[in-house]
């Protein structure tokens, strides 16, 4: 099942299921009990949603896509998690994942512009697999980690490079408003077998800039969930962006950054394509 958050043509924010026929407004049907998608996925989303898929409410072209989870309690990002990206940055091998945080306002949805801030001309792309947590847990063992996952999505962990490098902390360069994208939807785990090797790629104006499989991760998704849940309790709707492969614009010669008018796409097999244009803030 594909689940997402969107804005209706009338301007209301809701959530629903994405089908081949269009979008089902689950918020209109379940909103009294579950006001948002974060609430739904914490309460057996597939069973509840599957009872309401007979009638489509909107065509995909009629809605405004929002970040899949627009109000997560936590957005946890992992850096340097593909060997080719670690090597191109010149960073040393780490025994533990490199972790930083994003805030919700730093995200935008599918088919909405990513905003290049006026303070920078180094807005960079980063194709990533996003994990959406569906079941709470602390100190989760790796072999139990997949039971805590509601679904997977596409993520563009856009980076304002010079602000990212002002200090050793990544936070400023990762949190300008609407510099990252999340969507178009999450695919629930009944459609993606645990530990599947997913292929992800990034295209800038149609040119492939990144291409890898999740089998190339240094730290696997279960390992990341286990590590993160050691220091914080994971809750339904929390998002983990699991790292980007090599080929980022800042490490190319010459460097390549996203500019107004560009189109950037993150594609992950079994999930879909996340597409955004670039505009100046």
Secondary structure, 3 states (H helix, E strand, C coil): CEEEEEECCCCCEEEEEEECCEEEEHHHHHCCCCCCHHHHHCCCHHHHHHCCCCCCCECHHHCEECCCCCCCCCEEEEECCEHHHHHHHCCCCCCCCEEEEECHHHEECCCCCEEECCCCCCEECCEEEEEEECCCECCCCHHHHHHHEEEEEEEECCEEHHHHCCCCCCHHHHCCCCCEEEEEEEEECCCCCCCCCCEEEEEECCEEEEEEEHHHECCCHHHHHHHHHHHCCECCCCEEECCCCCCCHHHCCCCCCCCCCCEEEEEECCCEEEEEEEEEC
